[in-house]
Amino acid sequence: MRTQEKIGVAIVGLGIGEKHAHAYHKMDNCVIHWFYDLSYIKAKVVADELGQGRVAASFEEVLHDPKVQIISIASYDSAHFEQVVAALDAGKHVFVEKPICRTIDELEIVKRAWIRHKNKLILSSNLVLRSAPLYQWLKNKIESKVFGEIYAFDGDYLYGRLHKITQGWRKNEANYSVMLGGGIHLVDLMLWLTGENPTSVYASGNEICTQSTSFGYYDHISALLTFPSSMVGRITSHFGCVHRHHHVVRIFGTEATFIYDDSGPRLHQKRDSMGLASPVHHPALPNTKGDLIPAFVDAVVCNSDWSQHTQNMFDVISVCVACDAAVLDNSSREVEYA
């Protein structure tokens, strides 16, 4: 792609997709051609606000436009799989909200669609905690061996928005997964920060918080994961918790311990009782929900090899799917990677 050409973009789904739209709109090398949403009015409002692009009558209209190089997908979770495959088959680069898809069979189909283009299409998912300054700092410290050997990673996703699964669209999604819908952010941090993939998982869950509602799935899942290095991971997804929307991360190494919770991020580097933690002054959240988009666009412009990045996205889905399967079996499961 010649860098002087503007990259044509289409936005599909104008909930969180509106954040995508603002990110592309701020980039001088992008132009939004289409907005598509099940609600024509919602798409029209965003198009008018940005003064760019038209409202598509169908997803197919977006797919068939040769001016569109990137499709940014933020539709309902159940729609991601078919839309991602269709976009790849149409030769488009894809940036998609999590999850890319919801089963290992779907993931294998997505991967085959991606491979058919010899890895030349970039596929990424909006696992946006990666872009937070705190986790950029933390990854650097881990790679610099500040932690020594990491032996445990704990991550808690505290959704704290019970009404969104009992009253919103999620309650109508067949087999809605709180791991794929939220806990995935902590799974991604675990794999990305440590550079390891788990081999097996044991998981359990319940629906105590939503038992008197129309939401028919687990609202809480706890997963225990084992790694080739003997590191142990623990990820929980609490969609019904009484808490503000938040997340907790604890990383335990032979030389240091990192904790991020309500008291803020801090680093412990002493075991003695008088040793105080050092506060870490970096934000734990990204500036916007679209912070990963500029790097994605740069990769498209530069024809970068993002094949390992895309495989990492697949690995995160594989782990979350294994967690869901382990909950249903109430047993340990090997992680099957696509």
Buried (B, 14 or more C-beta within 10 A) or exposed (E): EEEEEEBBBBBBBBBBBBBBBBBBBEBEBBBBBBBBBEEEEBBBBBBEEBEBBBBBEEBEBBBEBEEBBBBBBBBBBBBBBBBBBBBBBBBBBBBBBBBBBBBBEBBBBBBEBBEEBEBEBBBBBBBBBBBBBBBEBBBEBBEEEBBEEBBBBBBBBBBBBBEBBBEEEBBEBEEBBBBBBBBBBBBBBBBBBBEBBBEBBBBBBBBEBBEEBEBEBBBBBBBBBBBEEEBBBBBBBBBBBEBEEBBBBBBBBEEBBBBBBEEEBBBBBEEEEEEEBEEBEEEBBBEBBBBBBBBBBEBBBEEEEBBEBBBBBBBBBBBBBBBBBBBEEEEEBEBEBB
